[in-house]
């Protein structure tokens, strides 16, 4: 894997170990003033495994990447790209961080 950076190599290794279609895993690395952005592309059938229940697997992978970034003096962010042909209808709801949303707020969000 010559020419790959440690963060990119690490992400690819972890994700390939978790998915059913490892040959579909592609990692793209971009560096800008905000740090390193790793874009992850994978097979549609593996999206659930990488996101995890309530996004816990994705959060764990992001935390590990943050540690790898700290070791290499870089800020590393992960973007999980939606596969082509995905059946998701709309964008996910963005939480305001407030746990106690009223029923009216939720109903208004559903109308969108």
Steps between C-alpha positions, in 0.01 A plus 500: 500500500776739412396861456211484747488706815457336841149639555382385158658158544349463849148590385517260208623218723228549764214538253605202287501286815137598575328477159375213283633650174855618583596543135245783470666706777672811364660775708579840353723742693491879464700754699400865542526775761246317720708182514466160337169382353464129437206413273382143534317324218362150546237260375138586576446175693775597746374849590311376806802319635722806476241746632383267778205536732449869578821571311712340771736312268563811290563701819748240622686502167512882510639492854771254398588718199526799731757311710695400188490865392627622837791260478588647159424865595199523267128555538327209328131503400296220345230538236300188418373536143155376412528221241339536159155347488437552869139457609507777760226749413595814688786653691523407868357733759756725655482494876526830679667328791190540714379169636157627597344602168129563517255289304407807294864542389519137392170525311624815321821317401296213359301740279819609319 
